[in-house]
């Protein structure tokens, strides 16, 4: 079954200008923390929750970056679910926590913008 799924990302920037990235265990690619919005949750609440779950970083939202979609980026899961996601991307600042690996991310770090080209990041995420 195909679906359009709303998701939220959080572009967390630290005091040194570093961008919080996680390396996803399922693809090996680096990405902003984010994921599917839950029932009864706002897009902003989703971004904050996903950031904490995926990176160990507690963040507050300071702005809204935009809504991003790529009609050519279709995600097909092994259970048969097919998605064409669109993502609400917020800007945030860390207020607590420590970068922590978990069952979704095997790497979590703040990366300077000048160093992003050295990271394997999906084209849709780079957008």
C-alpha positions as CSV (number, residue, x, y, z in Angstrom):
1,X,0.0,0.0,0.0
2,X,1.4,3.4,-1.0
3,X,1.0,6.5,1.2
4,X,2.2,10.0,1.6
5,X,3.6,10.2,5.1
6,X,4.3,13.5,7.0
7,X,7.6,13.6,8.7
8,X,9.5,16.2,10.6
9,X,13.2,16.9,10.8
10,X,15.1,19.1,13.1
11,X,18.2,21.0,11.9
12,X,20.0,21.4,15.3
13,X,22.8,23.9,15.2
14,X,25.2,24.2,18.2
15,X,27.0,27.3,19.4
16,X,30.0,26.6,17.2
17,X,27.8,26.3,14.0
18,X,27.9,22.5,13.9
19,X,24.9,20.7,12.5
20,X,23.6,17.6,14.3
21,X,23.7,14.5,12.1
22,X,23.0,10.8,12.8
23,X,24.2,7.9,10.7
24,X,21.2,5.7,10.0
25,X,21.8,2.0,10.7
26,X,19.4,0.9,7.9
27,X,21.2,2.8,5.1
28,X,24.6,3.9,6.5
29,X,23.8,7.5,5.3
30,X,24.1,10.6,7.5
31,X,20.9,12.5,8.0
32,X,19.2,15.1,10.2
33,X,17.2,13.6,13.0
34,X,13.6,13.1,12.2
35,X,10.8,10.7,11.4
36,X,7.1,10.0,11.0
37,X,4.6,12.1,12.9
38,X,2.5,10.2,15.4
39,X,-1.2,10.5,15.9
40,X,-2.1,13.3,18.2
41,X,1.3,15.0,17.8
42,X,2.1,18.3,16.1
43,X,4.9,18.4,13.5
44,X,7.0,20.4,15.9
45,X,6.5,17.9,18.7
46,X,7.5,15.2,16.3
47,X,10.7,16.9,15.4
48,X,11.7,17.3,19.1
49,X,10.8,13.7,20.0
50,X,12.6,12.2,17.0
51,X,15.7,14.3,17.7
52,X,15.9,13.0,21.3
53,X,15.1,9.4,20.3
54,X,17.6,9.3,17.5
55,X,20.5,11.3,18.9
56,X,20.1,11.8,22.7
57,X,20.0,15.5,22.2
58,X,17.2,17.6,23.8
59,X,16.5,20.5,21.5
60,X,14.2,23.5,21.3
61,X,12.8,24.9,18.1
62,X,14.0,28.3,17.2
63,X,12.5,28.6,13.6
64,X,11.0,26.9,10.6
65,X,13.2,26.1,7.6
66,X,10.6,24.8,5.1
67,X,8.7,21.8,3.7
68,X,10.7,19.5,1.4
69,X,9.6,16.8,-1.0
70,X,11.1,14.9,-3.8
71,X,8.6,13.0,-5.9
72,X,11.3,10.7,-7.3
73,X,12.4,9.6,-3.8
74,X,10.2,6.6,-3.1
75,X,10.9,4.5,0.1
76,X,10.0,0.8,-0.1
77,X,10.3,-1.1,3.1
78,X,10.7,-4.9,3.4
79,X,7.3,-5.3,5.0
80,X,5.7,-4.0,1.7
81,X,5.0,-0.4,2.9
82,X,5.8,2.2,0.2
83,X,6.2,5.9,1.0
84,X,6.7,9.1,-0.7
85,X,7.5,11.4,2.2
86,X,7.4,15.1,2.6
87,X,9.2,16.7,5.5
88,X,8.6,19.7,7.7
89,X,12.1,20.9,8.6
90,X,12.5,23.0,11.8
91,X,15.6,24.8,13.0
92,X,16.6,24.2,16.6
93,X,19.3,24.6,19.3
94,X,20.5,21.9,21.7
95,X,19.5,22.5,25.4
96,X,20.6,19.2,26.9
97,X,21.6,15.6,26.5
98,X,24.6,14.0,24.9
99,X,25.2,12.5,21.4
100,X,24.2,8.9,21.9
101,X,24.1,5.9,19.5
102,X,21.0,3.7,19.6
103,X,19.0,1.1,17.6
104,X,18.4,3.6,14.8
105,X,21.7,5.5,14.6
106,X,25.2,4.0,14.9
107,X,26.8,7.5,14.8
108,X,25.8,10.9,16.2
109,X,27.8,14.1,15.9
110,X,27.9,17.8,15.2
111,X,29.4,18.5,11.8
112,X,30.7,21.8,10.5
113,X,28.9,22.9,7.3
114,X,32.3,23.1,5.5
115,X,32.8,19.4,6.2
116,X,29.4,18.1,4.9
117,X,30.7,17.1,1.5
118,X,32.8,14.4,3.3
119,X,29.7,12.7,4.5
120,X,27.4,10.2,2.7
121,X,24.1,12.1,2.7
122,X,21.2,11.1,0.5
123,X,20.4,13.6,-2.2
124,X,16.9,14.3,-0.8
125,X,18.4,15.1,2.6
126,X,21.0,17.4,1.0
127,X,18.1,19.3,-0.6
